[in-house]
Amino acid sequence: MSRTLVHIPILHTDADLGDAAQSVRDAIARVGGAAALSRREAILASLWTRIETWVRDCPIPPSGLFVYQDGLPVCDAPAVSGQPAELAIVHELTRKGSRNHALLLDLHQRGATITGTESPQLLLEEIALLGKAQQGQCDPRHEFRSRAILEKRDRFIADRINATLPPGGSAILFLGMLHNAVGMLAPDIIVTQPIDTRAALNSAA
């Protein structure tokens, strides 16, 4: 029995980036100044409004829907206040202003299952690599290592979906635009992409 997955390519907001947000803002400001920062904010706001509208009117009943999220680790930690650790992360990032995680929380409250998606170890490796770059430790192998980690993350994400999405099941995957995990999914998973994210970005630019 085939499975279905809705793929929604995303861009991360400052609330999603956490400690890395300021470095991203600084880099954009160095290249394009205040105007580039304002344009980025407008593009992000427009994109997330489109995504929120689609999720609000989602044609797939949330009850029984699996939700996979870029950056959300598979947690072995015990439940927090009776909630799975993954859901506690979603609550925390929602409180910090993440529109992405607010959507996950909304879907959960309507019956969807929030599913740990990423390898904690690979996420930690990427954070460490980013930290070195922010400290000015410019290793010429940085770009190669970054690409290698991203490919491993994509393989883990695809394997995770392949293993946890049941026969006949439906899911939504919120995934950054640089990823290619969708291309690694099992052949019985039928993928749709209801939002043309690149077109949305171009129209907002």
ZIQUI-V264625 format. One record per backbone hydrogen bond with DSSP energy under -0.5 kcal/mol. NH is the residue of the N-H (numbers start at 1). CO is the residue of the C=O. Records with the same first field share a line. If there is no record, write none. Layout:
NH = CO  CO
This chain:
3 = 188
4 = 169
5 = 190
6 = 171
7 = 5  192
8 = 6  173
9 = 7
10 = 175
16 = 13
17 = 13
18 = 14
20 = 17
21 = 18
24 = 20
25 = 21
26 = 22
27 = 23
28 = 24
29 = 25
30 = 26
31 = 27
32 = 28
33 = 29
36 = 32
37 = 33
38 = 34
39 = 35
40 = 36
41 = 37
42 = 38
43 = 39
44 = 40
45 = 41
46 = 42
47 = 43
48 = 44
49 = 45
50 = 46
51 = 47
52 = 48
53 = 49
54 = 50
55 = 51
56 = 52
57 = 53
58 = 55
61 = 59
64 = 111
65 = 62
66 = 170
67 = 113
68 = 172
69 = 115
70 = 174
72 = 69
73 = 71
74 = 118
75 = 73
80 = 83
81 = 79
83 = 80
88 = 84
89 = 85
90 = 86
91 = 87
92 = 88
93 = 89
94 = 90
95 = 91
96 = 92
97 = 94
98 = 93
99 = 97
102 = 98
103 = 99
104 = 100
105 = 101
106 = 102
107 = 103
108 = 104
109 = 105
110 = 106  107
111 = 108
112 = 107
113 = 65
114 = 112
115 = 67  113
117 = 72
118 = 72
120 = 118
123 = 119
124 = 120
125 = 121
126 = 122
127 = 123
128 = 124
129 = 125
130 = 126
131 = 127
132 = 128
133 = 129
134 = 130
135 = 131
136 = 133
137 = 132
138 = 136
139 = 137
140 = 138
142 = 139
145 = 141
146 = 142
147 = 143
148 = 144
149 = 145
150 = 146
151 = 147
152 = 148
153 = 149
154 = 150
155 = 151
156 = 152
157 = 153
158 = 154
159 = 155
160 = 156
161 = 157
162 = 158
163 = 159
164 = 160
165 = 161
166 = 164
168 = 1
169 = 166
171 = 4
172 = 66
173 = 6
174 = 68  172
175 = 8  173
177 = 10
179 = 176
183 = 180
184 = 181
185 = 182
189 = 186
190 = 3  188
191 = 189
192 = 5
196 = 194
197 = 195
200 = 196
201 = 197
202 = 198
203 = 199
204 = 200
205 = 201
